[in-house]
Amino acid sequence: MPRVSSDATGISRLPALIAAVTTAAYGAMKVVYAIDGKLGLPGFPAAAGHDERANISRDEWGNVALAAVATGIALATAQPAGRRLPRWLLSAAVWGAFVALGAGAAGFTLRATRILPDLGSGPTGWPTWLVLAVLDLGAIAWGITAVQLSRWPQGRHVRVLRKEHP
């Protein structure tokens, strides 16, 4: 099992990999809803009146595309080859993903905990809490990745160290 180095950069790949996995899971949930022409997420039905809009499926496919791009950004951040991208570009993309996905996670959390009940109906069973776990874990991972990337010295690369076998 490879060990993740933080060498001179102080960056761990784990948060970026968690961000990639949770964002891909979000994208997969959106694929199901896009195919069904539904709005929302499992455990979070659309608020009254919002599910009657035209082009719901198209909008959900747009979310799938954004999730795919964000997953690619997270994976680029976790790979040394991604460090060849201009730092400002990668940093802007990661911070943008953190703000967007963090705001979504916060909104769904406030809705599920009924702190902001006007955002839609309350929890509808265990899928609600599973979706929240994925969204909130992803938002935390994106935040850690963004902070680490901001501290990453220009021109440095992350190395994966493999355990030496005798």
ROLUM-115726 format. One line per 3 residues: number of its first residue (from 1); their letters; for each residue y, x, z of N, C-alpha, C, O. Coordinates in nm, 2 decimals, m for minus. Layout:
BEGIN
NUM	A	Y X Z Y X Z Y X Z Y X Z  ...
END
This chain:
BEGIN
1	MPR	m0.12 0.08 0.00 0.00 0.00 0.00 0.12 0.09 0.00 0.14 0.17 0.09  0.21 0.07 m0.10 0.33 0.15 m0.10 0.42 0.12 0.02 0.43 0.01 0.06  0.49 0.22 0.06 0.59 0.21 0.17 0.72 0.21 0.10 0.75 0.29 0.01
4	VSS	0.81 0.13 0.15 0.94 0.12 0.08 1.03 0.22 0.15 1.05 0.22 0.28  1.09 0.31 0.07 1.18 0.41 0.13 1.32 0.36 0.14 1.37 0.27 0.06  1.39 0.41 0.24 1.53 0.38 0.24 1.61 0.51 0.22 1.73 0.51 0.23
7	DAT	1.54 0.62 0.18 1.60 0.75 0.15 1.75 0.76 0.19 1.79 0.71 0.29  1.82 0.83 0.11 1.97 0.85 0.14 2.05 0.72 0.12 2.16 0.72 0.17  2.00 0.62 0.05 2.08 0.51 0.02 2.08 0.40 0.13 2.17 0.33 0.15
10	GIS	1.97 0.41 0.22 1.96 0.31 0.32 1.92 0.17 0.27 1.94 0.07 0.35  1.87 0.16 0.15 1.83 0.03 0.09 1.68 0.01 0.10 1.61 0.10 0.06  1.64 m0.11 0.14 1.50 m0.15 0.14 1.48 m0.24 0.03 1.57 m0.33 0.00
13	RLP	1.37 m0.24 m0.04 1.34 m0.33 m0.15 1.30 m0.46 m0.10 1.31 m0.56 m0.18  1.25 m0.47 0.02 1.19 m0.60 0.07 1.28 m0.72 0.06 1.24 m0.82 0.01  1.41 m0.71 0.10 1.49 m0.83 0.09 1.51 m0.88 m0.05 1.51 m1.00 m0.08
16	ALI	1.53 m0.78 m0.15 1.54 m0.82 m0.29 1.41 m0.88 m0.34 1.42 m0.98 m0.42  1.30 m0.84 m0.30 1.17 m0.90 m0.34 1.16 m1.04 m0.28 1.11 m1.13 m0.35  1.20 m1.06 m0.16 1.19 m1.19 m0.10 1.29 m1.28 m0.17 1.25 m1.40 m0.20
19	AAV	1.41 m1.23 m0.20 1.50 m1.31 m0.28 1.44 m1.35 m0.41 1.46 m1.47 m0.46  1.37 m1.26 m0.48 1.31 m1.29 m0.61 1.21 m1.40 m0.60 1.20 m1.49 m0.67  1.12 m1.39 m0.50 1.01 m1.48 m0.48 1.06 m1.62 m0.44 1.02 m1.72 m0.50
22	TTA	1.16 m1.63 m0.35 1.21 m1.76 m0.31 1.29 m1.82 m0.42 1.29 m1.95 m0.43  1.36 m1.75 m0.50 1.44 m1.80 m0.61 1.34 m1.85 m0.72 1.37 m1.95 m0.78  1.24 m1.78 m0.74 1.14 m1.82 m0.84 1.07 m1.95 m0.79 1.04 m2.04 m0.87
25	AYG	1.04 m1.96 m0.66 0.99 m2.09 m0.61 1.08 m2.20 m0.62 1.04 m2.31 m0.66  1.21 m2.18 m0.60 1.31 m2.28 m0.63 1.31 m2.32 m0.77 1.31 m2.44 m0.81  1.30 m2.23 m0.86 1.30 m2.26 m1.01 1.17 m2.34 m1.04 1.18 m2.43 m1.12
28	AMK	1.06 m2.31 m0.98 0.94 m2.38 m1.00 0.95 m2.53 m0.96 0.91 m2.62 m1.03  1.02 m2.55 m0.84 1.04 m2.69 m0.80 1.13 m2.76 m0.90 1.11 m2.88 m0.92  1.23 m2.69 m0.95 1.32 m2.75 m1.05 1.25 m2.79 m1.18 1.28 m2.88 m1.25
31	VVY	1.15 m2.70 m1.22 1.07 m2.73 m1.34 1.00 m2.87 m1.33 1.00 m2.95 m1.42  0.94 m2.89 m1.21 0.87 m3.01 m1.19 0.96 m3.13 m1.19 0.93 m3.23 m1.26  1.08 m3.12 m1.13 1.18 m3.23 m1.14 1.24 m3.25 m1.28 1.26 m3.36 m1.32
34	AID	1.25 m3.14 m1.35 1.31 m3.15 m1.49 1.21 m3.23 m1.58 1.25 m3.31 m1.66  1.08 m3.19 m1.56 0.98 m3.26 m1.64 0.97 m3.41 m1.61 0.96 m3.49 m1.69  0.99 m3.44 m1.48 0.98 m3.58 m1.43 1.12 m3.65 m1.45 1.12 m3.78 m1.44
37	GKL	1.22 m3.58 m1.49 1.35 m3.64 m1.51 1.41 m3.69 m1.37 1.49 m3.78 m1.37  1.38 m3.62 m1.27 1.43 m3.65 m1.13 1.53 m3.55 m1.09 1.53 m3.44 m1.13  1.62 m3.60 m1.00 1.72 m3.51 m0.94 1.69 m3.48 m0.80 1.64 m3.57 m0.72
40	GLP	1.71 m3.36 m0.75 1.68 m3.33 m0.61 1.58 m3.22 m0.60 1.55 m3.14 m0.69  1.51 m3.22 m0.48 1.41 m3.12 m0.45 1.30 m3.20 m0.37 1.33 m3.31 m0.31  1.18 m3.15 m0.36 1.08 m3.22 m0.28 1.13 m3.24 m0.13 1.18 m3.14 m0.07
43	GFP	1.12 m3.36 m0.09 1.17 m3.39 0.05 1.32 m3.43 0.05 1.37 m3.47 0.15  1.38 m3.41 m0.06 1.53 m3.44 m0.07 1.55 m3.53 m0.19 1.60 m3.48 m0.30  1.53 m3.65 m0.18 1.56 m3.74 m0.30 1.71 m3.74 m0.32 1.79 m3.72 m0.23
46	AAA	1.75 m3.77 m0.45 1.89 m3.78 m0.48 1.96 m3.88 m0.40 1.90 m3.98 m0.37  2.09 m3.85 m0.37 2.17 m3.95 m0.30 2.19 m4.07 m0.38 2.18 m4.07 m0.51  2.21 m4.19 m0.32 2.22 m4.31 m0.39 2.33 m4.30 m0.50 2.44 m4.25 m0.48
49	GHD	2.29 m4.35 m0.62 2.39 m4.35 m0.73 2.38 m4.22 m0.81 2.42 m4.23 m0.93  2.34 m4.11 m0.76 2.33 m3.98 m0.83 2.21 m3.98 m0.93 2.21 m3.90 m1.02  2.11 m4.05 m0.90 1.99 m4.05 m0.98 2.00 m4.13 m1.10 1.90 m4.14 m1.18
52	ERA	2.11 m4.20 m1.13 2.13 m4.29 m1.24 2.21 m4.22 m1.35 2.24 m4.28 m1.46  2.24 m4.09 m1.33 2.32 m4.02 m1.43 2.24 m4.00 m1.56 2.12 m3.99 m1.55  2.31 m3.99 m1.67 2.24 m3.95 m1.80 2.21 m3.80 m1.79 2.28 m3.72 m1.72
55	NIS	2.12 m3.75 m1.86 2.09 m3.61 m1.88 2.04 m3.54 m1.75 2.07 m3.42 m1.73  1.98 m3.61 m1.66 1.93 m3.54 m1.54 1.84 m3.43 m1.57 1.84 m3.32 m1.52  1.75 m3.46 m1.66 1.65 m3.36 m1.70 1.71 m3.23 m1.76 1.68 m3.12 m1.72
58	RDE	1.81 m3.25 m1.84 1.89 m3.14 m1.90 1.95 m3.06 m1.79 1.95 m2.93 m1.79  2.01 m3.13 m1.69 2.08 m3.06 m1.58 1.98 m2.98 m1.50 2.01 m2.87 m1.46  1.86 m3.04 m1.48 1.76 m2.97 m1.40 1.71 m2.85 m1.48 1.68 m2.74 m1.41
61	WGN	1.69 m2.86 m1.61 1.65 m2.74 m1.69 1.76 m2.63 m1.68 1.73 m2.51 m1.68  1.89 m2.67 m1.67 1.99 m2.57 m1.65 1.97 m2.50 m1.51 1.99 m2.37 m1.51  1.93 m2.57 m1.41 1.90 m2.50 m1.28 1.78 m2.41 m1.29 1.78 m2.30 m1.23
64	VAL	1.68 m2.45 m1.37 1.57 m2.36 m1.40 1.61 m2.23 m1.46 1.57 m2.12 m1.42  1.70 m2.24 m1.56 1.75 m2.12 m1.63 1.83 m2.03 m1.53 1.81 m1.91 m1.53  1.91 m2.09 m1.45 1.99 m2.01 m1.35 1.90 m1.95 m1.25 1.92 m1.83 m1.21
67	AAV	1.79 m2.01 m1.21 1.69 m1.95 m1.12 1.62 m1.84 m1.18 1.60 m1.74 m1.12  1.59 m1.85 m1.31 1.53 m1.74 m1.38 1.62 m1.62 m1.39 1.57 m1.50 m1.37  1.74 m1.64 m1.42 1.84 m1.53 m1.43 1.86 m1.47 m1.29 1.86 m1.34 m1.28
70	ATG	1.87 m1.55 m1.18 1.88 m1.49 m1.05 1.76 m1.42 m1.01 1.77 m1.31 m0.94  1.64 m1.47 m1.04 1.52 m1.39 m1.01 1.52 m1.26 m1.08 1.48 m1.16 m1.02  1.56 m1.25 m1.20 1.57 m1.13 m1.27 1.67 m1.03 m1.21 1.65 m0.91 m1.20
73	IAL	1.78 m1.08 m1.16 1.88 m1.00 m1.09 1.82 m0.94 m0.96 1.84 m0.82 m0.94  1.75 m1.02 m0.89 1.68 m0.97 m0.76 1.58 m0.87 m0.80 1.58 m0.76 m0.73  1.50 m0.89 m0.90 1.40 m0.79 m0.94 1.47 m0.66 m0.99 1.42 m0.55 m0.96
76	ATA	1.58 m0.67 m1.06 1.65 m0.55 m1.11 1.71 m0.47 m0.99 1.71 m0.35 m0.99  1.75 m0.54 m0.88 1.80 m0.48 m0.76 1.69 m0.40 m0.69 1.72 m0.30 m0.63  1.57 m0.45 m0.70 1.46 m0.39 m0.63 1.40 m0.28 m0.70 1.31 m0.20 m0.64
79	QPA	1.43 m0.26 m0.83 1.37 m0.15 m0.91 1.47 m0.04 m0.93 1.58 m0.06 m0.96  1.42 0.09 m0.93 1.51 0.20 m0.96 1.57 0.19 m1.10 1.69 0.23 m1.12  1.50 0.13 m1.19 1.56 0.12 m1.33 1.68 0.03 m1.32 1.78 0.05 m1.40
82	GRR	1.68 m0.07 m1.24 1.80 m0.16 m1.22 1.92 m0.09 m1.17 2.03 m0.14 m1.19  1.90 0.02 m1.11 2.01 0.10 m1.05 2.09 0.17 m1.16 2.20 0.22 m1.14  2.04 0.17 m1.29 2.11 0.22 m1.40 2.22 0.13 m1.45 2.31 0.17 m1.52
85	LPR	2.22 0.01 m1.40 2.32 m0.09 m1.44 2.45 m0.05 m1.37 2.44 0.01 m1.26  2.57 m0.08 m1.42 2.69 m0.05 m1.35 2.69 m0.12 m1.21 2.65 m0.24 m1.20  2.72 m0.04 m1.11 2.72 m0.09 m0.97 2.80 m0.22 m0.96 2.75 m0.32 m0.89
88	WLL	2.92 m0.23 m1.01 3.00 m0.34 m1.00 2.94 m0.47 m1.06 2.95 m0.58 m1.00  2.87 m0.45 m1.17 2.80 m0.56 m1.24 2.69 m0.62 m1.15 2.68 m0.74 m1.13  2.60 m0.53 m1.10 2.49 m0.57 m1.02 2.54 m0.63 m0.89 2.49 m0.73 m0.84
91	SAA	2.64 m0.57 m0.83 2.70 m0.62 m0.70 2.76 m0.76 m0.72 2.74 m0.84 m0.64  2.83 m0.77 m0.83 2.89 m0.91 m0.85 2.79 m1.01 m0.87 2.80 m1.12 m0.82  2.68 m0.98 m0.94 2.57 m1.07 m0.97 2.50 m1.11 m0.84 2.47 m1.23 m0.82
94	VWG	2.47 m1.01 m0.76 2.40 m1.04 m0.63 2.49 m1.12 m0.53 2.44 m1.21 m0.47  2.62 m1.08 m0.52 2.71 m1.16 m0.44 2.72 m1.30 m0.49 2.73 m1.40 m0.41  2.73 m1.32 m0.62 2.74 m1.45 m0.68 2.62 m1.53 m0.65 2.63 m1.65 m0.62
97	AFV	2.50 m1.47 m0.66 2.37 m1.54 m0.63 2.37 m1.58 m0.48 2.33 m1.69 m0.45  2.41 m1.49 m0.40 2.41 m1.52 m0.26 2.50 m1.64 m0.22 2.46 m1.73 m0.15  2.62 m1.64 m0.28 2.72 m1.75 m0.25 2.66 m1.88 m0.30 2.66 m1.98 m0.23
100	ALG	2.61 m1.88 m0.43 2.56 m2.01 m0.48 2.44 m2.06 m0.41 2.43 m2.17 m0.37  2.34 m1.97 m0.39 2.21 m2.01 m0.33 2.23 m2.03 m0.18 2.17 m2.12 m0.12  2.32 m1.96 m0.12 2.35 m1.98 0.03 2.42 m2.11 0.05 2.39 m2.18 0.15
103	AGA	2.51 m2.15 m0.04 2.58 m2.28 m0.03 2.48 m2.39 m0.04 2.49 m2.49 0.03  2.39 m2.38 m0.14 2.29 m2.48 m0.16 2.20 m2.49 m0.04 2.17 m2.60 0.01  2.15 m2.38 0.02 2.07 m2.38 0.13 2.14 m2.44 0.25 2.08 m2.52 0.33
106	AGF	2.27 m2.40 0.27 2.34 m2.46 0.38 2.36 m2.61 0.37 2.34 m2.69 0.46  2.39 m2.66 0.25 2.40 m2.80 0.22 2.27 m2.88 0.25 2.28 m2.98 0.32  2.16 m2.83 0.21 2.03 m2.90 0.23 2.00 m2.89 0.38 1.94 m2.98 0.43
109	TLR	2.03 m2.78 0.45 2.00 m2.77 0.59 2.09 m2.87 0.67 2.04 m2.94 0.76  2.22 m2.88 0.63 2.31 m2.97 0.70 2.26 m3.12 0.68 2.28 m3.20 0.76  2.21 m3.14 0.56 2.16 m3.28 0.53 2.03 m3.31 0.61 2.02 m3.42 0.66
112	ATR	1.94 m3.21 0.61 1.81 m3.24 0.68 1.83 m3.25 0.83 1.76 m3.33 0.89  1.92 m3.18 0.88 1.94 m3.18 1.03 2.04 m3.30 1.07 2.07 m3.32 1.18  2.08 m3.37 0.97 2.17 m3.49 0.98 2.31 m3.45 1.04 2.38 m3.54 1.09
115	ILP	2.35 m3.33 1.03 2.48 m3.29 1.07 2.58 m3.34 0.97 2.69 m3.39 1.01  2.54 m3.35 0.84 2.63 m3.41 0.74 2.54 m3.52 0.67 2.49 m3.50 0.56  2.53 m3.63 0.73 2.44 m3.74 0.68 2.49 m3.80 0.54 2.41 m3.86 0.47
118	DLG	2.61 m3.78 0.51 2.67 m3.83 0.39 2.61 m3.76 0.26 2.63 m3.80 0.15  2.55 m3.65 0.28 2.49 m3.57 0.17 2.37 m3.64 0.11 2.32 m3.59 0.01  2.31 m3.73 0.18 2.19 m3.80 0.13 2.10 m3.84 0.25 2.14 m3.82 0.37
121	SGP	1.99 m3.90 0.21 1.90 m3.95 0.32 1.84 m3.83 0.40 1.85 m3.71 0.36  1.78 m3.87 0.51 1.73 m3.77 0.60 1.60 m3.71 0.56 1.55 m3.75 0.45  1.54 m3.63 0.64 1.41 m3.57 0.60 1.30 m3.67 0.57 1.29 m3.78 0.64
124	TGW	1.22 m3.64 0.47 1.12 m3.74 0.43 0.98 m3.68 0.44 0.89 m3.71 0.36  0.96 m3.60 0.55 0.82 m3.54 0.57 0.82 m3.39 0.56 0.92 m3.32 0.55  0.70 m3.34 0.57 0.68 m3.19 0.57 0.74 m3.12 0.45 0.78 m3.00 0.46
127	PTW	0.74 m3.18 0.33 0.80 m3.10 0.22 0.95 m3.06 0.24 0.99 m2.96 0.20  1.02 m3.15 0.32 1.16 m3.12 0.35 1.17 m2.98 0.42 1.25 m2.90 0.39  1.08 m2.96 0.52 1.09 m2.84 0.60 1.04 m2.72 0.53 1.09 m2.61 0.55
130	LVL	0.94 m2.74 0.44 0.89 m2.63 0.36 1.00 m2.58 0.26 1.03 m2.46 0.24  1.07 m2.68 0.20 1.18 m2.65 0.10 1.29 m2.58 0.18 1.34 m2.48 0.13  1.32 m2.63 0.30 1.43 m2.56 0.38 1.39 m2.42 0.41 1.47 m2.33 0.41
133	AVL	1.26 m2.40 0.45 1.22 m2.26 0.48 1.24 m2.17 0.36 1.29 m2.05 0.37  1.20 m2.21 0.24 1.21 m2.13 0.12 1.36 m2.11 0.09 1.40 m1.99 0.07  1.44 m2.21 0.10 1.59 m2.20 0.06 1.66 m2.11 0.17 1.73 m2.02 0.13
136	DLG	1.63 m2.13 0.29 1.70 m2.05 0.40 1.66 m1.91 0.40 1.74 m1.82 0.41  1.53 m1.88 0.38 1.48 m1.75 0.38 1.54 m1.68 0.26 1.58 m1.56 0.27  1.54 m1.75 0.14 1.60 m1.69 0.03 1.75 m1.65 0.04 1.79 m1.55 0.00
139	AIA	1.82 m1.74 0.11 1.97 m1.72 0.13 1.99 m1.60 0.22 2.07 m1.51 0.19  1.91 m1.58 0.32 1.92 m1.47 0.41 1.88 m1.34 0.34 1.95 m1.24 0.35  1.78 m1.35 0.25 1.74 m1.23 0.18 1.84 m1.19 0.08 1.87 m1.07 0.06
142	WGI	1.91 m1.29 0.01 2.02 m1.26 m0.08 2.13 m1.19 m0.01 2.19 m1.10 m0.06  2.16 m1.24 0.11 2.27 m1.19 0.19 2.25 m1.04 0.23 2.34 m0.96 0.22  2.13 m1.01 0.28 2.09 m0.88 0.31 2.10 m0.79 0.19 2.15 m0.67 0.20
145	TAV	2.04 m0.83 0.08 2.05 m0.76 m0.05 2.19 m0.73 m0.09 2.22 m0.61 m0.13  2.28 m0.82 m0.08 2.42 m0.80 m0.11 2.49 m0.70 m0.02 2.56 m0.61 m0.07  2.46 m0.71 0.11 2.52 m0.61 0.20 2.47 m0.47 0.17 2.54 m0.38 0.17
148	QLS	2.34 m0.46 0.15 2.28 m0.33 0.13 2.33 m0.27 0.00 2.36 m0.15 m0.01  2.35 m0.36 m0.10 2.40 m0.31 m0.23 2.54 m0.26 m0.22 2.58 m0.16 m0.28  2.62 m0.33 m0.14 2.76 m0.29 m0.11 2.77 m0.15 m0.05 2.87 m0.08 m0.06
151	RWP	2.66 m0.12 0.03 2.66 0.01 0.10 2.60 0.12 0.02 2.60 0.24 0.06  2.54 0.09 m0.10 2.47 0.18 m0.18 2.56 0.28 m0.25 2.65 0.23 m0.32  2.54 0.41 m0.22 2.63 0.51 m0.29 2.61 0.51 m0.44 2.50 0.50 m0.49
154	QGR	2.72 0.52 m0.51 2.71 0.52 m0.66 2.62 0.64 m0.70 2.63 0.75 m0.65  2.53 0.61 m0.80 2.45 0.72 m0.86 2.32 0.75 m0.78 2.25 0.84 m0.82  2.30 0.68 m0.67 2.18 0.70 m0.59 2.07 0.60 m0.64 2.11 0.49 m0.68
157	HVR	1.95 0.64 m0.62 1.84 0.55 m0.66 1.74 0.53 m0.54 1.73 0.62 m0.46  1.68 0.42 m0.54 1.58 0.39 m0.44 1.44 0.45 m0.49 1.41 0.43 m0.60  1.37 0.51 m0.40 1.24 0.56 m0.43 1.13 0.49 m0.35 1.15 0.47 m0.24
160	VLR	1.02 0.47 m0.42 0.91 0.41 m0.35 0.82 0.53 m0.32 0.77 0.60 m0.41  0.79 0.54 m0.19 0.70 0.65 m0.15 0.56 0.60 m0.13 0.54 0.49 m0.07  0.46 0.67 m0.18 0.32 0.63 m0.17 0.26 0.71 m0.06 0.29 0.83 m0.05
163	KEH	0.17 0.65 0.02 0.11 0.73 0.12 0.02 0.83 0.06 m0.06 0.81 m0.03  0.03 0.95 0.11 m0.05 1.06 0.07 m0.20 1.04 0.11 m0.22 1.01 0.23  m0.29 1.06 0.02 m0.43 1.05 0.06 m0.49 1.19 0.05 m0.47 1.26 m0.04
166	P	m0.56 1.23 0.16 m0.61 1.37 0.17 m0.72 1.39 0.07 m0.78 1.50 0.06
END
